[in-house]
Amino acid sequence: MRIGICYNLKTDFDHVTASLPDDRFEELDDIGTVEDIERVLRAEGYETVRLGFGVPAVAKLQKEPVDLVFNISEGINGRAREAQMPAIFDMLGIPYVGSDSLTIALALDKAWTKKIVTQAGFATPAFYTVDNSIQLERMMENRELRYPLFVKLSCEGSSMSIDDRSKVRNAHELAQRVQYLMATYPGETVLVEEFMPGREFTVGIVGNREPEVVAVMEVVPSDKTKDMANFVYGLDEKRNCDVRIIYRLPADLDDSTDRAIRSLAVGVYKELRCRDMARVDIRLDENGVPHFIELNTLPGLNKRHSDLPILARLAGMSYETLITRVLGHALERIQQTPQGVAVITEDQQAAV
């Protein structure tokens, strides 16, 4: 079997970063991640093709057709960018690892995801979205949300825009932060939600019909002077996680809270119809009740720094096992999916 690897690299945009915020391409991958995935696939006996992203990737597919794509591409431009390549693969009839284009596009928009999660009965912090100064004024006039609040971009990942100033304690700080984000990231929607002061967890999940929780991992500041009520897992923390963060499997977590965290994570995974793998971020409120924060349908797969490989490693699962298990779930799903009638012509369909 020949497997294509679809990805975006940070280095592809070195020539434009000077005029943009330094975290603009934070979600994109390093070549080392591609090499690690490729190494695992080849060790399993698969032939691999590096596709990259966009038009060059489609052109390469025409020259080097594949049987399956291992997709980690984040896309570029727009809030549906993570769904760009999956949508192309759907159109061309090429199976791929990971959630489909609808789920991926939806999950990147945190506000829309929270609306669906809330409607399904899962707990998530109360929130408001802001696109312009008029909406900001209305939100501040309504006073429906309780301080402290947390402010971040609604359609970005990898802790883009998040730092200690993301937690705001009053109307002045709120207006200042929202205005900063709208000016720094023009065209973006800002998400304002009630801050959860309790412990923070991220849950790795793989599988399809009966999803498997790989592990529940707690994220803790290494600085002992910071309690969780004042801890923000922001961009600097992620970039310097080796010294600023302690990742651990919470042995002191009571059984009922552990079950509630797992149930919430799996419930969201199923509700959004995730496939093969995802990561769900959860934080406890002041009463210890788990609340859904966000869903990552394209969890980072950097062997050393990404949360999913880290939590798998803490749970005794090697990076190689993680990748092969995700691939195995994708292959099983594809084999079990009934093949529909093709509605595109032969010259429109990619050779696979």
N, C-alpha and C positions, 0 to 999 in steps of 0.2 A: 504493500500500500504506500502511496505517495501522499505526504501531508504537507500542505503549504502553511507557512507561518505568516500571519498578517499583523503588522505593528506600525507604530509611529515612533520615531526616535527624537529625543531632545536635540541632538546635533543637527537635525535637518533644519532647525530654525535658529541656528546661531547667528545668522546674518540679520535677523529682525528683532532680536531680544532687547537691543539697546533702547528702543523707543517704547517698550512695553513694561508692565510690572514684572519684577524678576521671578514671579511665580506663574506667569502666564502659561508656561508649558510644563508645569510641575507634574501633570498627570502622565506625560509621555515617558517612554522607556529608554533605558540605556541599552547599548548593544549587548552588554553582558547578560541581560535577561533573555534576549533572543538566543544567544549562544547556549545558555543553560537549558532552555527548553529544547532546543535542537539536539543537544547532547543526549538528553534523556530519550527523546524519540528515536534517535539513531541507535542507541543502546538496546532499544526494544525491537530493533530490526526494521524500522520504517525508513523510507527514503524521504528526505525533507527538501523543500524549496522555500527560500526566503522571498516572500512576495512584497513585503513593505506595505505601502498604502496607496490608495487612490488610483488614478489613471495608470501609472506605471505597474501597479499590482494587477489590474485587469489585463493590461497588455502582456504581462508575464504569464498570466493564466492561459492566454491563447497560445503561447509558445511552449509552456511547460504545464499541461493540465494536471490537476491533482484530484485525488479521491475524497479529500477532506481538508478543511482549513482549521488550524488552531489559531483562533482569533484573540488577539490582545490589543487590537487597534483602538485608540481613543477618539480618532477622528479629528477634524478641524472645522471650525466655524459653525455656530448655531447650537441651540440647546438639544438638538437631536443628533449631534455629531457622532456620538458613540455608536449610533445605529446605522451609520452610513455604509460601512462595509458589509455588515450582516444583511442589510436590505439588498445590496448588490448580489450577495451570495444567494439569497432567497430568489431573486429575479432570475439568476442564471442556473438555478437548480443545483447548487453546490452545497453539500452538507457542511456544517461547521460546529466547532466546540463552543458551548456557551449559550446564553439566552438569546431569544430571537429579537428582531429589530424593534418590535413593539415594546416588549418588556424593558429592553436596554434604554430606549428613548424615554420611556416613562420614568424609570428609576433615576435617571440623571436629574430630572426636575423634582427636587426634594418636596416642594409644596404640593404638587400633584400627587406624588407618592403618599404624602401624609394624609391627603384627603381620602384616598382609597383605603388606606390603613385604618383611618378613623371610622369610615363607613362600615368597615368589616368588623369593627368592635375592638380593635387593638388600641392600647394606650399610647399616645404620643403627645409631646408638649403642645399646649395651645400656641397658635402662631398667626402671623400676618405677613403678607407680601407687599413689597413696595417697589414700584417701577419709576416713580417720579415724585417731585416735591409736593404735589397736591395730595397724593396718597399718604405721604409721610405726615402731612398736617392732619389728615382725617384720622389716621391711626392714633396720633398723639391726643387728638380731641376725644376719641372714643374711650381711651384708657381701659380697654378690656383686658389687656395683658398685665400680669403682675411682675414687678421688678424683683430680682435682677432678670434682664433679658439677654439673649444671645443673638448676635447679628452676624450673618454670613451670606455669601452668594448662594442663590437657590439652585443654580445649574452648573456647579463646579465641584470637583472632587479633590482628593489629595491635600486636604486642609488649605486649599487656596484661600487667601484673604483672612485666614484665621490666626489671631495672636491674642495676647493678653487684653487688648483693647476691644476684643469681640464681645466680652461680657460687659454689659452696661448697667449702671445702677440707678440712673435717673433720666429725666427727659432731655437734659442738656447733652449727656453722653450719648444717648440714643440718636438724637438729631445729628450730632457731630459724626458719629460712626456711619450712619446711613448715607449722609451726604458725601463722606469720604469714599465709600464704596461706589456710589453712583458716579462720582467724578473720575475715580481711578479705573473703573471697569465699565465704561459707557455701554449702555444697551442691556446690561445685566439686570436681572430681578434680584432684589435683596430679600432674604428670609429673616424675619424677626420672630423668635420663639422664646417661651419661658425657659429659663435656665434650670436644669436639673442639678441639684447640689450633691447628689449621691455618687456612689462608685460607678466607674465607667468600664464597659465590657465590649468586646467585639467577638462575634460568633461566626466561625467558619463552617460552611455547609457545602456538602457535595451530594450529587444524586438527582433523582427526578421524581418518580412516583412516591417513593418512600425516602425522602431526603435524610442524610446522615449528618449529625452534628460532629464535626471533626474535633472541636474543642471550644470551650468558653474561656476566653483569655481576658484577664483584667489588665488595664493600662493604668500605671501608677507613676507619679513623678518621683524621680530619684532624690529630689530635694525634700528632705523630711520636714522642712518648715512649711511646706505647702500641703494643706488639706484639700480634700476633693471639692469642697465648696468654693475654693479659689483656684482650682486647677483647670487649665484650658489645654487640651491636646491639640496644639496648633502647629503651624508650619515649621517653626524653629525646632520644636520638640521632635517632629518627625525627621527633619534633616539631621538632627544631632541625637537620635534616639539611643545611640550607644552609651551616652553619658547622662542624658536627661530623663530617660524613661526606663522603668522596670516593667517587663512583660512577665506575667506569671499566670499559672493556672490557680484559681482561688480555692485553696484547700479549706479555708475558713468559712466558705459560703454555706449557709444553711440549705438543707435539701429543698425546702419549699421555694426559696428564691431561685435556686439553681434550676428547678423544674420550670418556674415561671419564665426565666430568661430563655431557656431552650424552647419552650412552647411558643413564646412570642416570636423568636427568630424563625422557627420553622413555619409558623403560621403566616408570617409576612412573606417568606420565601414561596410558599404555596399560593398565597393570594395573588401575588404578582406574577405567578407562573414562571418562576426562574427555572433555568435548566443547567445541569452539570455542576455549577459552582457559583457561590456568591458569599458575601460577607455582610453581616447585619450588625450595625452599631446600636448599642443599648446603654441607657444610663438610668440610674435609680433616682427617684424623687426623694423629698425629705422624709417620706414614710417608708422608704425602701422598696417602693413599687417600681418594677421595670417599665421603662418607656422607650418606645422605638424612636431612634434618632435619624438613621438613614440606612439605605440599602445600596450596596456596591455590587452591581452585576458583573463588573469587570475588575475583580480584586487584583491588586498588584501581585506579580509573581517574581519579583526580585528575590533571589535566593536568600539574601542576607537581611534586607531592610523591610520587606513587605510584610504586613500583618498576617496574611493567610499562611505563608510559609513558616513564619515565626511560631504561630500557634500550633501548626501541624508538628513542627519540630519539638515543641514543648510537650506535645501529646505522644511523642515517640514515633511520629511518622516522618520518614525522610522526605527530602524534596523530590527525589526520584519517585517515591511511592505516591506522593501527592499528585504529581503530574500524570502518572500512569493511571491513577484512579479516576481523575477527572476525565481523561481520554476514554477510559473504559466505560464510564457512564454515558459519554457522548455516543460511542459506538453502539452500545446496547440500545439507547434511545432511538438512534437512526434505524437500526435493524427492526425495531418494533413499530416504527411509524409507517402506516399504510402509505404507499406511493400514489399520489393523485394523478389525474390525467394532465399531461403537459399542455399548456395553453400558449406556448411560444413556439416559433418556428425553429427549424434546425439551425439556420444561420444565425439566429438570435441566442441560441443556447450555447453555453460554454461546453467545450469538450471535457469530459471528466472520466 
